Amino acid sequence: MSNDLSLPRCGVVLVTASSQIEAQAIARALVQEKLAACVSITAIESVYRWQEQLHQEPEWQLVIKTDLANYAGLEARIQTLHSYAVPEIIALPIVAGAQPYLAWIAEQTQLNSANA
C-alpha cells in the first residue's frame, strides 16, 4: 500500500439508528451532501447497556463508504440528524480494496470538486 498522502483515505463509518426512516434520512443527506459515496442500510438487533440498564432492541445499521478526510464534517452532520444522545459513529479505514471502487468513493466525496 502506498504512503502517498495525496491519495484519498477511504473508509467505512458505522452508525446505528432507531428506525428505518431515520436511517434513510441520514443516508440520503450524507450522499446528497457528498459526505458519503454510498450508504448501505441493514436491519439488526443490538444488545447494549445504557444508563445502567440492559437493552435488546431492533436498530438499523448504516455502513457509510467515504473519504475519511471528510470525517469531521460527516460526524458533525450525523450528530445534527441523529435522535440518539450518544450515537454510534465509528470510522474504520479501508486498508485494501478494488482500485476502481476506491476511486469512485473518492470521486463521489470530493467536496471542493470543480463539478460540484
Phi and psi in degrees as a GROMACS rama.xvg file:
@    title "Ramachandran Plot"
@    xaxis  label "Phi"
@    yaxis  label "Psi"
@TYPE xy
-77.629  150.264  SER-2
-100.571  16.4952  ASN-3
-65.0344  113.38  ASP-4
-71.0926  -12.3262  LEU-5
-80.5247  -14.6049  SER-6
-73.6508  148.091  LEU-7
-64.0029  148.714  PRO-8
-102.496  79.2122  ARG-9
-65.8991  145.238  CYS-10
-157.586  175.307  GLY-11
-119.909  132.807  VAL-12
-114.568  127.669  VAL-13
-99.7414  132.733  LEU-14
-140.949  139.505  VAL-15
-108.93  149.155  THR-16
-131.452  158.188  ALA-17
-79.1661  -20.242  SER-18
-146.949  161.328  SER-19
-64.4591  -38.6306  GLN-20
-62.2053  -44.816  ILE-21
-64.5665  -43.3645  GLU-22
-59.8785  -44.1646  ALA-23
-65.9432  -39.0589  GLN-24
-65.16  -42.4085  ALA-25
-64.0624  -46.8965  ILE-26
-59.086  -48.655  ALA-27
-60.8368  -44.545  ARG-28
-61.7414  -44.624  ALA-29
-65.0579  -40.1341  LEU-30
-72.4104  -43.4729  VAL-31
-60.9033  -35.7577  GLN-32
-89.681  7.91793  GLU-33
62.2763  24.1101  LYS-34
-86.0544  -15.2938  LEU-35
-141.744  146.425  ALA-36
-83.8462  -36.2517  ALA-37
-158.111  146.087  CYS-38
-132.151  122.647  VAL-39
-96.7401  140.759  SER-40
-124.886  129.249  ILE-41
-135.673  139.674  THR-42
-74.7324  133.705  ALA-43
-137.875  172.393  ILE-44
-122.878  129.732  GLU-45
-115.014  141.612  SER-46
-118.439  124.468  VAL-47
-156.494  164.257  TYR-48
-105.163  128.953  ARG-49
-140.143  126.806  TRP-50
50.5771  48.0563  GLN-51
64.9911  17.1254  GLU-52
-124.268  142.354  GLN-53
-82.6314  131.51  LEU-54
-122.854  147.037  HIS-55
-139.305  109.379  GLN-56
-143.289  153.569  GLU-57
-71.5776  143.382  PRO-58
-142.8  176.461  GLU-59
-121.115  124.584  TRP-60
-93.9468  124.67  GLN-61
-100.069  129.265  LEU-62
-112.547  105.252  VAL-63
-101.763  119.083  ILE-64
-94.6141  125.584  LYS-65
-153.827  174.021  THR-66
-93.6469  118.927  ASP-67
-65.7854  -9.85084  LEU-68
-63.854  -22.1926  ALA-69
-95.4674  10.243  ASN-70
-57.3759  -44.9955  TYR-71
-58.7165  -45.0119  ALA-72
-67.1527  -38.9041  GLY-73
-62.3072  -48.3376  LEU-74
-61.4642  -44.9111  GLU-75
-60.95  -42.0808  ALA-76
-66.5523  -42.3233  ARG-77
-60.2919  -42.8731  ILE-78
-58.8204  -38.8021  GLN-79
-72.694  -27.4972  THR-80
-92.828  -17.4732  LEU-81
-88.8348  145.118  HIS-82
-87.8831  -17.462  SER-83
-77.6171  145.08  TYR-84
-65.1451  -36.7458  ALA-85
-132.76  81.4662  VAL-86
-72.7926  148.559  PRO-87
-70.2907  121.611  GLU-88
-140.049  102.638  ILE-89
-125.825  122.587  ILE-90
-100.235  133.342  ALA-91
-125.569  130.123  LEU-92
-73.6389  146.706  PRO-93
-89.5479  112.159  ILE-94
-86.3453  -17.2583  VAL-95
-159.056  151.793  ALA-96
-177.057  168.382  GLY-97
-63.8164  122.799  ALA-98
-56.8767  -40.8094  GLN-99
-61.5671  -37.08  PRO-100
-69.5783  -43.6694  TYR-101
-64.1855  -36.7403  LEU-102
-65.7679  -37.9177  ALA-103
-63.4762  -42.9885  TRP-104
-56.9524  -48.0447  ILE-105
-60.6714  -43.961  ALA-106
-63.6547  -41.0638  GLU-107
-74.2253  -16.8282  GLN-108
-114.485  18.0527  THR-109
-76.3442  103.168  GLN-110
-71.3312  -28.775  LEU-111
-109.303  29.1232  ASN-112
-67.1257  145.588  SER-113
-67.3056  -22.8575  ALA-114
-90.1343  -0.737873  ASN-115
